[in-house]
């Protein structure tokens, strides 16, 4: 059940990223990044896992449309998440994508 739930969350994140690739580029979804920042800072580990994966999926699609310097403090805190290896690994993937390494 947990793996199915994770699959659903990751699929939903990919859909959000696909929509974001259009909307963020057009400047019509200014709420997305503040929402992701809030989700990634949630006290609930499941929210941080989902938020970090959505952030990764979005960065994978539209790095050019995002002010990356605003994300570095967030990535710095997420990479030290005390409760979730998934959050830490996904954060490293975010950093790699944003730097062009991934």
N, C-alpha and C positions, 0 to 999 in steps of 0.2 A: 504493500500500500504506500509506503513512504516513497519508493522509487517512482511509482505512478504519479504521486502528488508532485514530485520534483520535475518529472517530465512535463506535466501540465503547466507548472509555473514557468519552466524554461520556454515552452511553446508560446505561452502568453507574452513572455518578455520579448520573444522574436517578433510577434505581431505588433507590440508597442513600438519596437525599434523600427519596424517597417513604416509604420504611420509617422513616427518621429522623423524619419529620413526625409519625408515630404514636408511636414508641418514646421519643423524647426528651421529648415532651410528657407521656408517662406515667411518665417517670423510669426507664425500663427499659433504657436504653442509655448508661450513664455512661461507657463506654469510647470512645465515638465521638469526642468532642472531643479527648481526649488522643491518640488514634490519628491524627487529622487534624493535630494540632500536630506530632507526630513525623514524619509523612509530609511535611508542608510544610517541615520543617527538614532533610530528607534531603540527603545529598551528591549523590544521583542526581537530575539535572534532570528526568527523566521522572517520578519520584516526586513532585517538587514541583509539576509541571504537573497531575498527577492529583489530588494532595491539594488544591491551590488550587481546582480546578474542583469537586471534591466539596464543599469548604467553601462555595463560591459557591452551588451548587445547594441545599445544606442551608439556608443563610441566606435564600435566596429563598423557601423554604417555611416556615421556623420561626424567624424573627428573635426573636419574643417569648419563646421558650423557652431562649434562650442568653444568658449573661452576656457582653455585648459588650465590656466593659472589659478582659476577659481576652484578647480577640482583638486589640486594638489594637497591642500590641508585635509580634505575629506579622505582622499586616498591614504594619506599618512596615518589617519586614525583607524581606518578600516583594515589596513594591513596588520594592525596589532589587535584585532578583535579577539577578546579573551575566550569567547564561547564557540566560535565557528571556524573550522578549517576551511569550509566552503567560502566564507566571506574573505578570508585571507588569500586564498588561491585566486578567487575571482578578481580581487583587487590587484594582484600582481598582473593578471591578464589585462585589466583596465589600463594599468601603467604601461604595459608593453604596447597595447594598441595605440594609446595616446602618444607614445614616443615614436611610433612607426616601426617598432621592432617586430611586432606580431604579424 
